[in-house]
Amino acid sequence: MADAPHGTAPTLYGKNDANPMAMNQAGAALLLSYVKSAEAQAASQAIYTAVADAVHNGHVTTDLGGSLSTKDFSDAVIDRIRESFVNGEQKTG
């Protein structure tokens, strides 16, 4: 199991107000560290790229001055990951 570096933010539980960025990055790091396949490497890179792209385009949570909820930010990242694989940007093998 893994935890984001900042902890779990129990005071934000159920409020849809936490910034999931560190947990996204922790998941990507886990893939890089423990799963040694081309697919896992591509997925990890897709996560890092999707988070960076979301931030670069101003799609951030309220703690960073944006307006997105936890779910909205997560959906933005998931959409970017999905797009990267559908468009063939992520290469495996």
Secondary structure, 3 states (H helix, E strand, C coil): CCCCCCCCCHHHCCCCCCCCHHHHHHHHHHHHHHCCCHHHHHHHHHHHHHHHHHHHCCCCEHHHCCCECHHHHHHHHHHHHHHHHHCCCCCCC
